[in-house]
Amino acid sequence: MKVLRSKVVLRDHFLYVVQSGCIGMANFPFPDLPPSPLHRIQVPFEGGTGCDVYIKRDDLLGSPLQGNKFRKLKYNLLHAIEQGFREIVSFGGAYSNHVHALSFIPRLTGLSVTCYIRGEIDDPDNPTLRFAREKGIRLIPVTRQSYRLRNDAAFQEALMRKHPKGFLVPEGGTNAYALEGVAECANEISAQLGADPFLCIVPVGSGGTMAGLIRGFGSNVRVIGVPAFAGVQAMQEIQQRMENMAGDVSRNWELDGRFHFGGFARMTPELFDLILAFHQETGILLDPVYTCKMIAAFRDRWSRGDIESSADIVLIHTGGIQGWGGFRQRFGEKYDTGQLPVM
């Protein structure tokens, strides 16, 4: 395939990719947004040590690619366009924030998108998949057994032979391009505070956001990641992935796997009550999969006084608010979301 080079021009907070000689691939705007807000909060939990606590509001970043998905996809998309690719190929779960974010790519960039979905895709009530179809995403179901091979090099090579003009973006968007984008979040935080924070706590899915923050902060800031999933094998895999992505930059990080609440996308009355209380006290809506578990881990450390006094602490709100649509479909009869500002 002929590689078409382009140039990227920053103008009025938009990155314009200017490329000639490729039909439909000229002057696509991709937003280079101002920093997301960094809000200081009054901690609504007992305990504490006199720390200043902030929450980085990537849920308010201002891009249709919600939260950390903008940061993780930004340089992936710019690379794909600059190199003349015509299609984005990726993987995701049926309710995933990644799939939701991919749905905006055709309008933002002109690239087509094919996403391989774990399990069935025929549920007409699934709001994430319905939205993706409405935006023109091609969805292809794969068995759970095949989906487990999504990171296998031979599997990817065979798959991409079906997409000769496609650029492969891993599940969750996590790769070297993603780390570059997320590192900008760390730089924003330090600039907004006027110094590096002492501690940063972040939800963990594929690990890209945590690794990008570590790369941005270096060894100056302790980063604690809170996985949203359970299981010894899953924890071992994410631990190894973090070692691979961040181990050469800093060892000042840890994974806290105690707050999975039964597994990925699981909900309990205790966790739901935490979401309600946090929103009532701070006005901040957490998502039902990732940030709520991060706040549970923070609450535990705060209540036990397990945080150094007089330190700046930053909690990362990675977005994912679209997940409330799927939550209401699956758990609406059990949990009353009427007290939350969700559609």
C-alpha positions in Angstrom: 0.0 0.0 0.0 1.3 3.4 -0.9 2.0 5.5 2.2 0.7 9.1 1.9 2.5 11.6 4.1 0.7 14.6 5.6 1.3 17.5 7.9 -0.5 18.5 11.1 -1.3 22.1 11.8 -2.6 23.5 15.1 -5.1 26.3 14.7 -7.8 27.5 17.1 -7.4 24.4 19.4 -7.9 22.1 16.5 -5.4 19.8 14.8 -5.9 19.9 11.1 -4.4 17.0 9.2 -3.7 18.3 5.7 -3.2 15.5 3.2 -3.4 15.5 -0.6 -3.7 12.7 -3.1 -6.1 10.6 -1.0 -9.8 10.9 -1.8 -11.8 12.0 1.2 -8.7 12.4 3.4 -8.1 16.2 3.6 -8.5 18.8 6.3 -10.1 16.6 8.9 -10.3 18.5 12.2 -9.3 16.6 15.4 -9.6 18.7 18.5 -6.6 19.6 20.6 -8.6 20.6 23.6 -7.8 22.9 26.4 -7.0 21.1 29.7 -9.8 19.5 31.5 -10.7 21.0 34.9 -8.9 20.1 38.1 -11.4 20.6 40.9 -10.6 20.7 44.6 -13.2 18.7 46.6 -14.3 18.5 50.1 -13.9 14.8 50.9 -17.2 13.4 51.9 -15.7 10.6 54.1 -14.7 10.2 57.7 -11.0 10.4 58.4 -8.4 12.2 56.4 -5.0 13.7 57.2 -5.3 17.3 56.1 -4.5 16.7 52.5 -5.7 18.7 49.6 -7.7 16.4 47.3 -8.5 17.2 43.7 -10.3 15.4 41.0 -9.1 15.6 37.4 -12.3 15.9 35.4 -11.6 14.2 32.1 -15.3 13.5 32.0 -15.6 17.3 31.2 -12.8 17.3 28.6 -15.2 18.6 25.9 -14.7 15.9 23.3 -17.3 13.5 22.0 -14.6 10.9 22.7 -15.4 10.8 26.3 -12.8 11.0 29.0 -9.6 9.1 28.7 -10.7 7.8 25.3 -9.9 11.1 23.7 -6.3 11.0 25.1 -5.8 7.4 24.2 -7.1 7.7 20.6 -5.8 11.1 19.7 -2.3 10.1 18.5 -3.6 6.7 17.2 -5.9 8.6 14.9 -3.3 11.2 13.9 -0.9 8.5 13.0 -3.4 6.5 11.0 -4.4 9.6 9.0 -0.8 10.7 8.5 0.2 7.3 7.2 -2.7 7.0 4.7 -4.7 4.3 6.4 -8.4 4.3 5.5 -9.9 2.2 8.3 -9.6 1.7 12.1 -9.9 -1.9 13.3 -10.3 -2.6 17.0 -11.9 -4.8 19.6 -14.4 -4.2 22.4 -17.0 -5.5 24.7 -20.7 -5.0 24.0 -21.1 -2.1 26.5 -17.5 -0.7 26.3 -16.6 2.9 26.4 -14.0 2.2 23.7 -16.7 1.1 21.3 -18.7 4.2 22.1 -15.7 6.4 21.4 -14.9 4.6 18.2 -18.4 5.5 17.0 -17.4 9.2 16.5 -14.3 8.5 14.4 -16.0 8.5 11.0 -17.5 11.9 11.6 -14.3 13.3 13.1 -11.8 11.9 10.7 -13.5 10.3 7.6 -12.0 6.9 8.5 -14.2 3.9 8.5 -14.3 1.7 11.6 -14.6 -2.0 12.1 -14.9 -3.3 15.6 -14.8 -7.0 16.6 -17.2 -7.5 19.6 -16.9 -10.1 22.3 -20.0 -12.3 22.3 -23.4 -11.6 20.7 -24.3 -8.3 19.1 -28.0 -8.8 18.3 -29.5 -7.3 21.5 -31.7 -4.4 20.2 -31.8 -2.9 23.7 -28.0 -2.5 24.0 -27.5 1.3 23.9 -23.8 1.2 23.1 -24.1 -1.1 20.1 -27.2 0.7 18.9 -25.4 4.0 19.0 -22.4 2.5 17.1 -24.7 1.2 14.4 -26.4 4.6 14.1 -22.9 6.1 13.6 -22.0 3.7 10.8 -19.6 1.4 12.7 -19.3 -2.1 11.3 -19.7 -4.6 14.2 -18.5 -8.2 13.9 -19.2 -10.7 16.6 -16.5 -13.1 17.7 -16.7 -16.0 20.1 -15.2 -15.5 23.6 -12.6 -18.1 22.8 -11.5 -16.2 19.7 -11.6 -12.9 21.6 -9.0 -14.1 24.0 -6.6 -14.2 21.1 -7.0 -10.4 20.4 -3.5 -9.6 21.6 -1.8 -12.6 19.9 0.5 -11.5 17.1 -0.4 -14.3 14.7 -4.1 -13.8 15.3 -3.7 -10.1 14.6 -1.7 -10.7 11.5 -4.3 -13.0 10.1 -7.1 -10.7 11.0 -5.5 -7.6 9.4 -5.1 -9.5 6.1 -8.9 -8.8 5.8 -8.2 -5.1 6.3 -5.4 -4.2 3.9 -5.9 -0.4 4.5 -6.7 -0.8 8.1 -4.8 0.4 11.2 -5.2 -1.8 14.3 -6.0 -0.2 17.6 -5.9 -2.6 20.6 -8.8 -3.1 22.9 -9.2 0.0 25.1 -6.9 1.9 22.7 -3.8 1.0 24.8 -0.5 1.2 22.9 2.5 3.5 22.7 0.4 6.2 21.0 -2.1 6.1 23.8 0.6 6.6 26.4 1.8 9.7 24.6 -1.7 11.2 24.8 -2.3 10.3 28.5 1.1 11.7 29.5 -0.3 15.0 28.5 -2.9 14.6 31.3 0.0 14.3 33.9 1.6 17.5 32.4 -1.7 19.3 32.7 -2.1 18.3 36.4 1.3 19.5 37.3 0.8 22.8 35.5 -2.6 23.3 37.1 -1.2 22.7 40.6 2.0 24.6 40.0 3.9 21.5 41.2 3.7 17.7 41.0 1.1 16.1 43.3 2.3 13.6 45.9 -0.2 10.9 44.9 -2.4 10.1 41.9 -5.1 7.4 42.0 -6.6 6.1 38.8 -9.0 3.4 37.6 -7.5 0.6 35.6 -9.0 -1.4 32.7 -6.4 -2.1 30.0 -3.8 -0.2 31.9 -3.0 2.5 29.3 -4.2 5.5 31.4 -2.2 4.4 34.4 0.9 3.7 32.3 0.6 7.1 30.5 0.3 8.9 33.8 3.5 7.2 35.1 5.3 8.2 31.9 4.1 11.8 32.3 4.9 12.1 36.0 8.0 9.9 36.1 9.2 8.8 39.5 8.2 12.0 41.2 4.6 11.0 41.8 3.2 7.9 43.4 0.5 6.4 41.1 -2.0 3.8 42.5 -4.1 2.0 40.0 -7.4 0.4 41.0 -8.4 -2.5 38.6 -12.1 -2.8 37.9 -11.9 -6.6 37.5 -11.2 -9.6 39.7 -9.3 -12.8 39.3 -5.7 -13.9 40.0 -4.9 -14.4 36.3 -6.3 -11.1 35.3 -4.3 -9.3 38.0 -1.1 -11.1 36.9 -1.7 -10.1 33.4 -2.2 -6.4 34.2 0.7 -6.5 36.6 2.9 -7.8 33.7 1.5 -5.3 31.3 2.2 -2.5 33.6 5.8 -3.7 34.1 6.2 -3.7 30.3 4.7 -0.3 29.8 5.9 1.6 32.8 8.6 -0.3 34.5 11.5 1.4 32.7 10.2 4.9 33.7 9.3 4.5 37.4 8.8 1.9 40.1 6.8 4.4 42.2 3.4 2.7 41.5 1.2 -0.1 42.7 -2.0 -1.9 41.8 -4.7 -2.2 44.5 -6.9 -5.1 43.5 -9.1 -5.2 46.6 -12.0 -3.1 45.2 -13.4 -5.1 42.3 -16.8 -5.7 44.1 -17.2 -9.1 42.6 -15.7 -8.6 39.1 -15.8 -6.4 36.0 -19.0 -4.3 35.6 -20.5 -5.9 38.7 -22.5 -3.7 41.1 -23.4 -4.2 44.8 -25.7 -2.1 47.1 -22.6 -0.8 48.9 -21.0 0.4 45.7 -24.2 1.9 44.4 -24.7 3.8 47.7 -21.2 5.2 47.4 -22.0 6.5 43.9 -25.2 8.2 45.3 -23.4 9.7 48.3 -20.5 11.0 46.3 -22.8 12.6 43.8 -24.9 14.1 46.6 -21.9 15.6 48.4 -19.7 16.7 45.6 -22.1 17.0 42.6 -19.8 14.7 40.6 -21.3 11.7 38.8 -19.1 8.7 38.8 -19.4 6.0 36.1 -20.7 2.6 37.2 -17.7 0.5 36.1 -14.4 2.3 36.7 -14.3 5.5 38.7 -16.7 4.3 41.4 -14.2 1.6 42.4 -11.4 4.0 42.3 -13.3 6.2 44.8 -13.9 3.1 47.0 -10.2 2.5 47.1 -9.5 6.2 48.0 -12.2 6.1 50.7 -10.5 3.1 52.3 -7.1 4.7 52.4 -8.6 8.1 53.6 -10.6 6.6 56.4 -7.6 4.6 57.7 -5.3 7.6 57.5 -3.1 5.8 55.1 -2.1 8.9 53.2 0.7 11.2 54.1 -0.5 14.5 55.6 -0.1 17.9 53.8 0.1 16.1 50.4 -1.8 17.0 47.2 -3.8 14.0 46.0 -5.3 13.8 42.5 -8.1 11.4 41.6 -8.6 10.8 37.9 -12.1 10.8 36.6 -11.7 8.9 33.3 -15.2 9.5 32.0 -17.3 6.5 31.0 -20.6 8.2 31.8 -22.2 6.6 28.7 -22.0 3.4 30.7 -25.0 4.4 32.7 -27.2 3.5 29.6 -26.1 -0.1 29.7 -26.3 -0.1 33.5 -30.0 0.9 33.4 -30.7 -1.8 30.8 -29.0 -4.5 32.9 -29.7 -3.4 36.5 -32.5 -0.9 36.2 -35.0 -3.0 38.1 -32.6 -3.6 41.0 -31.0 -0.2 41.4 -32.9 3.1 41.2 -31.0 5.6 39.2 -33.7 8.3 39.6 -31.5 10.2 42.0 -28.7 10.5 39.4 -28.5 12.7 36.3 -28.5 9.9 33.8 -30.7 9.4 30.8 
